[in-house]
Amino acid sequence: MQKRKLTRRELLATTSAATLGIMADWSVKPFSISGNDQGKLAILGGEPVRKADWPSWPVWDPSAEEEVLKMLRSGKWWRGSGDYVAEFEKQYAELIGTRRCLATASGTTALLVSLHVLGIDAGDEVLVSPFTFIATYNVIFMSKALPVFVDTDPETFLIDPEKIEERITDRTTAILPVHIYGLPVDMDRVNNIAGKHNLKVIEDACQAWLAEYRGKKTGTLGDLGCFSFQNSKHIPTGEGGAIVGNNDEIMDRCYSFHNCGRPFGSVKGNTPIPTRGSNRRMQQMQAIMLMSQMKRAKKDADTRLENATFLDGKLKEIPGIIPYKLADGATRSAYHMYPFRYKKEYYNNISREKFLQALNAEGVPGWSGYGPQNKYELVEEALDSKGYKRLFSEERLRRYREENNLPGNNQLCEEAVCFYQSMLLGTKNDMDDIVKAITKIYENRDQLSES
Ligand SMILES: Cc1ncc(COP(=O)(O)O)c(C=O)c1O
């Protein structure tokens, strides 16, 4: 690999703390705190940058309690006995901008239903990003198809559109792009490739409520879009999910499948017939909670965006901190996480884990994100199973193993750091604390050692 010449800032950054005095052009002001332990890192017993709590999550609005009690006392708890779930579906379709929405028991079940209804079958291959939550590719295994991991672009944290086409085989039937952390994938590139090779596109928008790509909401850009409303999510109800789409026949099939395969709507013409299916229904309670949670979603999204934009501007000035880059065409992220990359070479090669410990000690909790899941044991276990050996030739599985090395994803899994979405619901002072804590660690990096 060609070595890049370091800029002046980078050169300065890689020198010791003793040289900081000459960094006259560095825009992040040296951090100082009052007291006797000026600059002493909190992990070593110094005063932390911040002692206050961060905004907690989820938030419950008690005004919805009367409706919950009414429903509980009625004994009409499942979706077939009341209107709450259907009403939520109407409201969510309006919020996202699709003709139809089907509420499901979870985001995982939304993905499972979508894969089945779009015809993904045993022995098929589905292209998917490895930098994601485990459910994204486990549903492909559950469908007895092969999740073919496409490398990640470490700059965007997303599937690298350049790398998609080379992984297509005559068994490929779908692409499952993931808008991870709420960052929109370059969907024009994905859809163009899908169109050219006659593939279905199922968006995993389980972390991307109200994110936008070319001004359109994520989840509305492929054949079907899937969302999660699990406890940690921006519109939470403990467990819950949704599928959105514009094609009535496909959405009717989704309904039928999620309702044990009972006949529904236009499935197979004017006389609906039973289909293969399962029970993936949402309960009335979940829908009431969701309709209450939805009321704050837009305002929260604006607050996260405002704070993330502030962090974008500040963090990129700190040596060795590289905030995410939006993919081409992405117009708005949902910020389920605020992500950046940590370059340890600017911090005397202190590991990311140690950096996170130091950050945490300063009162700013961070997370390293996903590991290299394409290498997880469960993948090998599936390939080695009776079913997969029946479904795929020895030669195909050999090539799969050989190609399952993804340098971009490996790099990201070593460098990624992120802040949880509820931190972005804080004030400007809270965001300042994040900047101060990282700056303090950078400036005092010579105090850190791995032990
Ligand atoms: C990217 C992604 N996909 C799928 C899921 C699965 O959603 P659920 O937990 O609602 O089943 C999640 C949930 O965390 C997710 O983050």
The ligand as a Tripos MOL2 file, in Angstrom:
@<TRIPOS>MOLECULE
LIG
   16    16     1     0     0
SMALL
NO_CHARGES

@<TRIPOS>ATOM
      1 C1        -30.0760   -3.2610   12.0400 C.3       1 LIG1
      2 C2        -31.0940   -4.0930   12.7620 C.ar      1 LIG1
      3 N1        -31.7410   -5.0550   12.0940 N.ar      1 LIG1
      4 C3        -32.6560   -5.8260   12.6810 C.ar      1 LIG1
      5 C4        -32.9830   -5.6670   14.0010 C.ar      1 LIG1
      6 C5        -33.9770   -6.5790   14.6440 C.3       1 LIG1
      7 O1        -35.0180   -5.8920   15.2350 O.3       1 LIG1
      8 P1        -35.7460   -6.4830   16.5420 P.3       1 LIG1
      9 O2        -34.7980   -6.4040   17.6750 O.co2     1 LIG1
     10 O3        -36.9310   -5.5760   16.6980 O.co2     1 LIG1
     11 O4        -36.1520   -7.8670   16.2270 O.co2     1 LIG1
     12 C6        -32.3540   -4.6770   14.7480 C.ar      1 LIG1
     13 C7        -32.6550   -4.4790   16.1740 C.2       1 LIG1
     14 O5        -31.8400   -4.0870   16.9630 O.2       1 LIG1
     15 C8        -31.3770   -3.8700   14.1150 C.ar      1 LIG1
     16 O6        -30.7200   -2.9230   14.7890 O.3       1 LIG1
@<TRIPOS>BOND
     1     1     2 1
     2     2     3 ar
     3     2    15 ar
     4     3     4 ar
     5     4     5 ar
     6     5     6 1
     7     5    12 ar
     8     6     7 1
     9     7     8 1
    10     8     9 2
    11     8    10 1
    12     8    11 1
    13    12    13 1
    14    12    15 ar
    15    13    14 2
    16    15    16 1
@<TRIPOS>SUBSTRUCTURE
     1 LIG1         1 GROUP 0 **** ****
